[in-house]
Amino acid sequence: MLPSTDSAAMKGNSDTSVDVIFYDGIVSRPQQAVLSPQSSMQGQTHAMINTGTQQFCYAYQDMQLIGALGQIHPVIELPDEARIEFLQPQLPAWLNLRSKNINQRIWHLERSPLLIACSLVLMVVIIGVVVKFGVPYTAKQLAWHLPANTLNSIGDQAQEQIEQLTEKSQLPAARQQQIRQLYSRYVAGQQPATLVFRQGDNLGANALALPNNTIVMTDELVQLAQDDRELIGVLAHEHGHLTERHTMQQVLSALGMTVFITWITGDVTDLVSNAPYALLTLSYSREFERQADLYAMQTLSRQQIPVSYFARFLKRMEKDDADIELLSTHPATTARIQAVEAFARQQKLVEDKPQ
Ligand SMILES: [Zn+2]
């Protein structure tokens, strides 16, 4: 049995002592203890922990106050893994830890309902900004940093799925070869893509730029063209999507948070498994369409081919669009057609001038 004096010492001065939970850092078991001030000549610099069987003395400079969050009470971390947990939300007034004021203030802020509400609003705003600007930005960065084998793997899988949705091309081999020659002569430049023809079926008149540097073009699109110069315009548009890595950027944007996780961890596993599916439901943003159109118009212009051919094809495509249910990849909007027509008017070439 403890002598009464010890018991009184353990209780300490009821004005200053507080009951706490103490971990001595040696055994993980929590111990009930009393925390009390210990004055020195220089003023209040140390605190005492009394567990009833042991006493510990800690200098304030060795005590690290951890701000409480929500319902968790304040905690003081001590050297050698020891720790004090408070049983009430307030720290004793005498406990004059160096960082106490700042931490106490932060801790009070954390408990204010108004501030909690403000924090929530702020969080929603931040998430909104991240989704609106952060995802496209990260998608762009990532699209340009993904290794070629990842791009190829995603593109190959998407191509497989497109091939399942479509049929073998009915275009004669000679016609396919002719279009490939147009592509390599007028469009391809330094990085020619592989040109794949498929009978589109549900895809209708369509063309897709895949991240494995492949352009898939449907027979229906080829048949919709009334002049090969229209096809050159379409191929240049697709090539523009490829050189700007639009497909990958658009797919990555659609995947949202997966992009961030990939960016942070560098692990592309989720990306490679999800991207090909996202690609199949892809529709390019207006900005990407505008950029690809500009690329096409500049290519045609450089090759002295009237841009009006491309404008004409877009118009026909717009009429045809009603029939396409799947993969409305490059919506032929009025705005796009107007922009291409405006470019065509400025072009100083006579329309229908033979090549
Ligand atoms: Zn497009």
Residues whose N, C-alpha, C, O or C-beta is under 5 A from the ligand:
A	BS01	ZN	Y284 E289 A292 H330
